[in-house]
Amino acid sequence: MPHPARSTVTLRDVAEAAGVSVATASRVLGGSSRTVAPEYHQRVLTAAAALRYTADASARAMRRANDSIAVVADDLTTPSMGMAAAAMERQARDAGAFVTVSSTHGTAERQLETVRLQRALRPRALILTSSRLAANALGGRLLDELLGYEREGGRVVIVGDTDMPFHAIVFDNHGSAKELATHVAASGHRHVAILAGARGRGNVSARTAGFVAGLRENGVEERHIRILHGAVSRQGGFDAARRLLAEGLEPPHAVLAANDTIAIGAMSAFRAAGVAVPADVSVTGFDDIELATDVTPRLTTVSLPLAQAGAEAVRLALTARADAARLMMRGQVVVRDSTAVRAG
């Protein structure tokens, strides 16, 4: 459907605000193949967002980009995001659309800035993937921006925990983590360390809470549950495991990591220290990325339906607007070689 133009802001206004020529602003906002210095490129994008420039971008979008689906993600470097994005691209291609992807590093300010820029380009739909998107973020400005985009005819789908009134696909991180912890406790482990990742990050925080609940309900004493925080990365897992080793491991011991990447980093640290997995310590992950079956030993983990979620997000984005649907997807515990049964 046609979109109202913003005739009060011109390309010349953006160029003046950015301190560049009109030609430079046109190259940046018009997607020209000619190179623009990174400094000027960012100044133009920032000025366009601040001025809410949309007129020329809207016209271009109506001509050539009305079948685009813009994916706004926290982090494009994670294997789990790669699996979801690949499924989105396949689903969109089958429907005659295409996907563009941008990263916000998980900050509300960057999310707002990116959504504003995408509104100017008029994609057919926006898919936001994030561990947590709250309606009150930035005083409700992100929600207002997304609602404005929907009023203009766009569609919004969120993959992740949210209280916003849009289609949402949510993973049952707490319930799946509790199931994995139940398996670990039932295998005889009575001293458990949780490599919880960064504090305050929605998905890993929910997994940590699920781990604790599953352990405590199955006989592991709270004083024997240790929680270590760190970066959500392979290096974060390596550093956390080194810290755990320095503090001392009490057998029978297990390490529950908030995702597979952290778990793989921890196994590397154990191997470097001469600690055998699973003979000396059992290790589990979460997500079931491809590398989980390539490491030695193969990683016990929770398999999340990441590809299914990506494809479903695109399907929702391309269907006629209806009442917001909330789909809950649960993971499945996959037992492999990195865990062992303990006698007690």
Secondary structure as GFF3:
##gff-version 3
##sequence-region A 1 344
A	DSSP	alpha_helix	11	18	.	.	.	ID=ss1
A	DSSP	alpha_helix	22	29	.	.	.	ID=ss2
A	DSSP	alpha_helix	38	51	.	.	.	ID=ss3
A	DSSP	alpha_helix	55	64	.	.	.	ID=ss4
A	DSSP	beta_strand	68	73	.	.	.	ID=ss5
A	DSSP	alpha_helix	79	94	.	.	.	ID=ss6
A	DSSP	beta_strand	98	103	.	.	.	ID=ss7
A	DSSP	alpha_helix	108	121	.	.	.	ID=ss8
A	DSSP	beta_strand	125	133	.	.	.	ID=ss9
A	DSSP	three_ten_helix	137	140	.	.	.	ID=ss10
A	DSSP	alpha_helix	141	151	.	.	.	ID=ss11
A	DSSP	beta_strand	155	162	.	.	.	ID=ss12
A	DSSP	beta_strand	167	171	.	.	.	ID=ss13
A	DSSP	alpha_helix	173	186	.	.	.	ID=ss14
A	DSSP	beta_strand	191	197	.	.	.	ID=ss15
A	DSSP	alpha_helix	202	217	.	.	.	ID=ss16
A	DSSP	three_ten_helix	222	224	.	.	.	ID=ss17
A	DSSP	beta_strand	225	229	.	.	.	ID=ss18
A	DSSP	alpha_helix	234	247	.	.	.	ID=ss19
A	DSSP	beta_strand	253	257	.	.	.	ID=ss20
A	DSSP	alpha_helix	260	272	.	.	.	ID=ss21
A	DSSP	beta_strand	281	284	.	.	.	ID=ss22
A	DSSP	three_ten_helix	290	293	.	.	.	ID=ss23
A	DSSP	beta_strand	301	303	.	.	.	ID=ss24
A	DSSP	alpha_helix	306	318	.	.	.	ID=ss25
A	DSSP	beta_strand	326	329	.	.	.	ID=ss26
A	DSSP	beta_strand	332	334	.	.	.	ID=ss27
###
